[in-house]
Amino acid sequence: MSRSALVGNVTAMLEDAGFMVSDRCAIRPKSFDVAARRGEDVLLVKILGNIDAFDGHTGGEMRRLGTYLNATPIVVGLRTRDEELKPGVVYFRHGVPVLSPDTALDLFVEEVPPLIYAAPGGLYVNIDSEVLADVREEREWSLGRLAKELGVSRRTVSKYEDGMDASVEVAAELEDLFDAPLTSPVSVLEGTEDIRDDEPAPEDPDVAPEDEPIATVFTRIGFEVHPTDRAPFKTVNENANRREQQVLTGHSAFTEAAEKRARIMSSVGEVTRTRSVYVVDELTRESVEGTALIEQAEMEAIEDADDLRDLIMERGDDPEEVA
């Protein structure tokens, strides 16, 4: 299957599951392919045939963007160099959960979450520690008795009851011993921090020199500026006083490529509920499908966050070209 066909299939699956899906980020380099929202759940989705192509730089950017935009970064892929991705299993690459299309379909369309995740050493499941302790006590088994049945140490059994996850084989043996379901689903949309790879929190890159005047304006009027490397926008800006106010920004001469980026920013902004603004050298129109266009001189003259908001609202809501 070509990557283009795979992107189309995954996008159609998300739409079938009730997600609003952004336009495809058809630019390079790119940290994600589409953004998607269903209710309060927001996804940033990277779609790959071979997930070995997913590098640490992209993983770090997706995790940063997930933090800024209150979104879950995920990768949907078919295989690694060595094997096809197994259905029903969550993998991790550079701290980002990775699903096969079948696993994504089960999760988002059928609403059946995966039970297994891959980590160094094999496949694991979440053990419901309280249920395990209850069924062991009902059976009147000591920790030592259960440890002997499993062929592990008493300390290991104690850790299972304290919340440590178990291998698939041990979990299956536990459920056979007690004839009871003891596993809980892997929460892909929240809580995966506890089981993801031991990846350090990625730091923001530096602001590009040509974008420093724009970043300075945002900082001066009370925003925190988060630069990006591979997104269709240059920065994500958060109002330090009103965290719900976020602005995506681009900056360049207004070329055909800039117009394309502005259009993608509008689509992503609609999904993530953010406003977008593209700063240009010379204004020839006021907006691109909801992304406000502002000359750099106008931007540098802005005095406070309200002025910026009013200008974005005025420009972003008016697609007419300047006469």
Helices and strands as residue ranges (DSSP letters): H 3-16, E 20-21, E 34-38, E 41-50, G 51-53, H 56-68, E 72-79, E 89-93, E 96-99, H 101-108, E 116-119, E 122-127, H 129-138, H 143-150, H 154-161, E 166-167, H 168-178, E 183-184, G 192-194, G 209-211, H 212-220, E 223-227, E 235-239, E 246-251, H 256-272, E 275-280, E 287-288, E 291-295, H 296-301, H 305-316
